[in-house]
Amino acid sequence: MSIIAAALAATTFTCAMERVDSMDPVRAQSVYDSKAVQLVYETPLEIDYVARPYRLVPGLCELPEVSSNGLEYVFRMVPDSPFRAEDVKRSIDRLRDRDNPSPGGWTMKRVESVDVTPEGALRVKLSVRQHVFPWMMAMSYCAVRNEDCSGTGPYVLKSWWRNHEMVFTRNPGWRGWAKVAAKDAAEGLVPYDEVRYLVVDDPSTQWLMFLSGQLDFLASIARDNWSAVMDADGRLDPRLSAAGVTLSGGDPAMEIRYLAMNMEEETLGRNKKLRQALSCAFDFQTWKSFYNNSIVPAYGPVPPCVDGAVTTQGPYVFNLEKARRLLAEAGYPGGIDASTGRRLVLSLSIGRPTQDSREAGELIASFFEKIGVRLELRFLTWEAFLGAVSRGEVQMFMLAWVGDYPDAENFLQLFYSANRSPGPNHSKYSNAEFDAEYDAAMAAGDPEERRAHWRRCQEIVREDCPWIFTHITRSFSLSGPRVLGYVPGDFPYGCERHLRTRK
């Protein structure tokens, strides 16, 4: 490598990234979209990068003043904000526009009105109490952009070769750099001048690129690379430590992995005992071994790290005897349809047909085979998969939900009937008792009263089994020797602005 190339590499942070579909904040429906969006655009509020437990801090706006009835929020602009309240209102109005629906429109469903006060503050009125509303103002959907679609964030999108590479260059005018410049200089550190996202589908290729220094960061450890990273005691291999590699994380992530049933599909949607039987056929211990023991069980739809989660074993965990009994009660003794004499055949749709997803699908099929149910695997591109799920053109599908904010509501809203697809309730689940408990939780002013309703919501879902809760991920990542300042967390959006390297 030439001296010039080495100098360039020293100020460029490179990592592997899944495909980004949109840089428009109101279209940023994936984790990957949000990571890119919050490099370029700023949000009204932000999630503190280092504070644990998580907390909100000012972004473009100060933390809100909240009315005594919890229905009115007033956001005043921070003194050095590059925007006015009118600009924030314009962005929120786009998100609320029913004629141009956004995948993030669910965040604004309880907003009754948005206006600007005579003093130049943003005032948001809600139709009903929504204790999590301030967290939504830190989401990518609410990011503010200029009239020409440019942003005021720490980086600017320099180039975008779709499905291959995105390059961002540092925005010297971002107000955040000046706030930390003296501290960086005193410690001999500099922010990265460029952030480079590479689409690298193959985990083995990612690993080799990381070892050779072509990638500075791996956001996760691929299942097939586990033994090359961790020693027999579950610690970072000493050879990697000697090379300056840092292992971060290991705690359960704010993320739930699941197999969902389409509740409007006749076979599964109308047969609760069949759904319960399938849940009892899912062998978590074998699944855990498949993932190198790097996962933890999911006892319900809310991850254990979230306040209000139910953390006791549910009624439909792995039990083949119970699964076979429930299957017979569902009308399929031994997996045979009692009314037709034919074997029950189900379909599981999976996005991104990688080797890992194929092997995972085959393992799930082997679980169901043990109770006589045949599972056919249907692999789709990610875009086609999301479209099919949204339109209800699937019977079962494998998906994950990454928390947008640290509250049980963010996970339980996936079962609220008013949020059915194209909203986040992709299972199209509907249960009047669940909705009543959900509404009561949202209306509750007392946190303990709210938790009681959330726990009841989880019990209802665990009994109905619209999902098979496969696992909670333990989040591990690897940083190369040139990366300083990385703090693992559940909200990595725009985190590259916090990273530093030596001069």
Residue pairs with C-beta under 8 A, 6 or more apart in sequence:
1 9
9 213
10 482
10 501
11 190
11 192
11 193
11 194
11 501
12 192
12 193
12 194
12 195
12 196
13 192
13 194
13 195
13 196
13 216
13 217
13 483
13 496
13 499
13 501
14 196
14 198
14 214
14 215
14 216
14 217
15 196
15 197
15 198
15 215
15 216
15 217
15 218
15 219
16 197
16 198
16 199
16 200
16 206
16 209
16 215
16 218
16 219
17 32
17 35
17 36
17 166
17 197
17 198
17 199
18 30
18 31
18 32
18 199
19 32
19 162
19 163
19 199
19 382
20 30
20 32
20 33
20 35
20 36
20 166
20 197
21 27
21 29
21 30
21 32
21 33
21 383
22 28
22 29
22 33
23 33
23 36
23 37
23 40
23 157
23 160
24 149
25 37
25 41
25 91
25 95
25 140
25 141
25 142
25 143
25 144
25 145
26 91
26 94
26 95
26 102
26 104
26 141
27 33
27 102
27 103
28 34
28 36
28 37
28 104
28 140
28 141
28 143
29 103
29 104
31 402
33 140
34 139
34 140
34 493
35 492
35 493
35 494
35 495
36 157
36 166
36 168
36 197
37 140
37 143
37 493
38 140
38 143
38 153
38 493
38 494
39 153
39 154
39 155
39 157
39 168
39 195
39 494
39 496
39 497
40 151
40 153
40 155
40 156
40 157
40 168
41 140
41 143
41 144
41 145
41 151
41 152
41 153
42 59
42 60
42 82
42 143
42 144
42 151
42 152
42 153
43 59
43 60
43 137
43 138
43 139
43 140
43 142
43 143
43 144
44 59
44 60
44 61
44 75
44 88
44 122
44 137
44 138
44 142
44 144
45 56
45 57
45 58
45 59
45 61
45 63
45 75
45 134
45 135
45 137
45 138
46 56
46 57
46 58
46 59
46 138
47 54
47 55
47 56
47 57
47 135
47 138
47 405
47 491
48 54
48 55
48 56
48 57
49 487
49 489
49 495
49 498
50 487
53 406
54 405
54 406
54 489
54 490
54 491
56 63
56 134
56 135
56 138
57 63
58 78
59 78
59 137
59 138
60 77
60 78
60 81
60 82
60 83
60 88
60 144
61 75
61 76
61 77
61 78
61 81
61 88
61 122
61 137
62 75
62 76
62 77
62 78
63 134
64 73
64 74
64 75
64 134
64 137
65 73
65 74
65 76
66 72
66 73
67 73
69 129
70 126
70 129
70 130
70 131
70 445
71 125
71 126
71 127
71 128
71 129
72 123
72 124
72 125
72 126
73 123
73 124
73 126
73 133
73 134
74 117
74 121
74 122
74 123
74 124
75 85
75 88
75 121
75 122
75 123
75 124
75 137
76 119
76 120
76 121
76 122
77 83
77 84
77 85
77 88
77 120
77 121
77 122
80 175
82 152
82 175
83 144
83 152
84 120
85 116
85 117
85 120
85 121
85 122
86 116
87 144
87 146
88 122
88 144
89 114
89 115
89 116
89 122
90 144
91 142
91 143
91 144
91 145
92 108
92 111
92 114
92 124
92 142
93 114
94 100
94 102
95 102
95 104
95 105
95 107
95 108
95 141
95 142
96 105
96 108
96 111
96 114
98 105
101 422
102 141
103 422
104 139
104 140
104 141
105 423
106 413
106 419
106 423
106 424
107 136
107 139
107 141
107 142
108 136
109 418
109 419
110 126
110 127
110 128
110 130
110 133
110 442
111 124
111 125
111 126
111 127
112 125
112 126
112 127
113 124
113 125
114 122
114 123
114 124
114 125
115 122
115 123
116 122
116 123
117 123
124 133
126 133
128 439
128 442
128 443
129 442
129 443
129 444
129 445
130 442
131 407
131 409
131 442
131 450
132 405
132 407
132 409
132 410
135 404
135 405
135 406
135 407
135 410
136 142
136 404
136 405
138 405
139 404
139 405
140 493
143 151
144 152
145 151
146 152
150 156
152 171
152 173
152 174
153 171
153 174
153 494
153 497
154 170
154 171
154 174
154 176
154 177
154 191
154 494
154 496
154 497
155 168
155 169
155 170
155 171
155 195
155 496
155 497
156 168
156 169
156 170
156 171
157 166
157 167
157 168
158 167
158 168
158 169
158 194
159 165
159 166
159 167
160 166
160 167
163 199
164 198
164 199
165 196
165 197
165 198
165 199
166 196
166 197
167 194
167 195
167 196
167 197
168 194
168 195
168 196
168 197
168 496
169 193
169 194
170 177
170 191
170 192
170 193
170 194
174 497
176 497
177 191
184 190
184 191
184 500
188 502
188 503
189 484
189 485
189 500
189 501
189 502
189 503
190 500
190 501
190 502
190 503
191 497
191 499
191 500
192 496
192 499
192 500
192 501
195 496
198 215
200 206
200 209
200 215
201 354
203 222
203 223
203 224
203 225
203 354
203 356
204 222
204 224
204 225
206 215
206 218
206 222
207 218
207 222
207 225
207 228
209 215
210 217
210 218
210 478
210 480
213 480
215 480
216 479
216 480
216 482
216 483
217 477
217 478
217 479
217 480
217 483
217 486
218 477
218 478
219 477
219 492
220 475
220 476
220 477
221 229
221 230
221 294
221 476
221 477
221 478
222 356
223 290
223 291
223 292
223 294
223 356
224 356
226 292
226 294
227 292
228 237
229 236
229 237
229 240
229 247
229 478
230 236
230 237
230 292
231 237
231 238
235 247
236 245
236 246
236 247
240 247
240 478
243 481
244 480
244 481
245 478
245 479
245 480
245 481
246 478
246 479
246 483
246 486
247 476
247 477
247 478
248 476
248 477
248 478
248 479
248 486
248 487
248 488
249 474
249 475
249 476
249 477
249 488
250 474
250 475
250 476
251 305
251 474
251 475
251 488
252 296
252 303
252 304
252 305
252 472
252 473
252 474
252 475
253 303
253 305
253 402
253 472
253 473
253 474
253 475
253 490
254 303
254 305
254 306
254 402
254 403
254 406
254 490
255 303
255 400
255 401
255 402
255 403
255 472
255 473
255 475
255 490
256 298
256 301
256 302
256 303
256 400
256 401
256 411
256 469
256 472
257 295
257 298
257 398
257 399
257 400
257 469
257 470
257 471
257 472
257 473
258 298
258 301
258 398
258 399
258 400
258 401
258 467
258 468
258 469
258 470
259 282
259 348
259 364
259 396
259 397
259 398
259 467
259 468
259 470
260 396
260 397
260 398
260 399
260 426
260 427
260 466
260 467
261 268
261 269
261 275
261 395
261 396
261 427
261 465
261 466
261 467
262 268
262 269
262 392
262 394
262 395
262 396
262 397
262 427
262 428
263 269
263 427
263 428
263 429
263 430
263 466
264 392
264 428
265 392
265 395
267 274
267 344
267 346
267 395
268 274
268 275
268 346
268 395
268 396
269 428
271 330
271 331
272 464
272 465
273 326
273 327
273 329
273 330
274 326
274 327
274 330
274 331
274 332
275 464
275 465
275 466
276 316
276 326
276 465
277 323
277 324
277 326
277 327
277 330
277 332
277 371
278 323
278 368
278 373
278 465
278 468
279 316
279 317
279 323
279 465
279 468
279 469
280 316
280 317
280 318
280 319
280 320
280 322
280 323
280 326
281 318
281 320
281 323
281 367
281 368
281 370
281 371
281 373
282 318
282 364
282 367
282 468
282 470
283 318
283 367
284 297
284 317
284 318
284 470
284 471
285 318
286 363
286 367
287 295
287 363
287 470
287 471
288 295
288 297
288 471
290 359
290 360
290 363
291 471
294 473
294 474
294 476
295 471
295 472
295 473
295 474
296 304
296 471
296 472
296 474
297 313
297 469
297 471
297 472
298 469
298 470
298 471
298 472
299 309
299 310
299 311
299 312
299 313
299 314
299 462
299 469
300 309
300 310
300 314
300 458
300 461
300 462
300 469
301 411
301 412
301 414
301 415
301 458
301 461
301 467
301 469
302 308
302 309
302 310
302 408
302 411
302 412
302 454
302 458
303 309
303 403
303 411
303 472
304 311
304 472
305 406
306 403
306 406
306 407
306 408
306 410
306 411
307 406
307 407
307 408
307 451
308 407
308 408
308 450
308 451
308 454
308 455
309 408
309 458
310 455
310 458
310 459
310 462
314 462
314 469
315 462
315 463
316 322
316 462
316 465
320 370
320 371
323 371
324 334
324 371
324 372
327 333
327 334
327 335
327 371
327 372
327 373
328 334
331 337
331 338
331 339
332 338
332 344
332 372
332 373
334 372
335 343
335 344
335 371
335 372
335 373
335 374
336 342
336 343
336 344
336 372
337 343
337 344
343 372
343 373
343 374
344 372
344 373
344 374
345 373
345 374
345 375
345 376
346 368
346 373
346 374
346 375
346 376
346 395
346 396
347 375
347 376
347 377
347 378
347 394
347 395
347 396
348 361
348 364
348 365
348 375
348 376
348 377
348 378
348 395
348 396
348 397
348 398
349 378
349 379
349 380
349 385
349 388
349 389
349 394
349 395
349 396
349 397
349 398
350 357
350 360
350 361
350 377
350 378
350 379
350 380
350 385
350 397
350 398
351 357
351 379
351 380
351 381
351 382
351 384
351 385
351 386
351 398
351 399
352 381
352 382
352 385
353 379
353 380
353 381
357 379
357 398
358 377
358 379
360 398
361 375
361 377
361 379
361 398
362 377
364 375
364 398
365 374
365 375
365 377
368 374
368 375
369 375
378 394
380 388
385 397
387 393
388 394
388 397
389 397
389 399
389 421
389 426
390 421
390 422
390 426
391 421
392 421
392 428
397 426
398 470
399 426
400 473
401 411
401 414
401 424
402 490
403 410
403 411
403 490
404 410
406 490
408 451
408 454
408 457
408 458
409 441
409 442
409 454
412 438
412 441
412 454
412 457
412 458
412 461
413 419
413 424
413 425
413 438
414 424
414 425
414 426
414 427
415 425
415 427
415 429
415 431
415 434
415 438
415 457
415 461
415 466
416 425
416 434
416 435
416 438
417 425
417 429
417 430
417 431
417 434
417 435
418 435
419 425
420 428
420 429
420 430
421 428
427 466
427 467
429 461
429 464
429 466
431 460
431 464
433 460
434 457
434 460
434 461
434 464
437 453
437 456
437 457
437 460
438 453
438 457
440 453
441 450
441 453
441 454
441 457
444 450
444 453
461 467
475 488
475 490
477 486
477 488
479 486
482 501
482 502
483 499
483 501
484 499
484 500
484 501
484 502
485 498
485 499
485 500
486 495
486 498
486 499
487 495
487 498
489 495
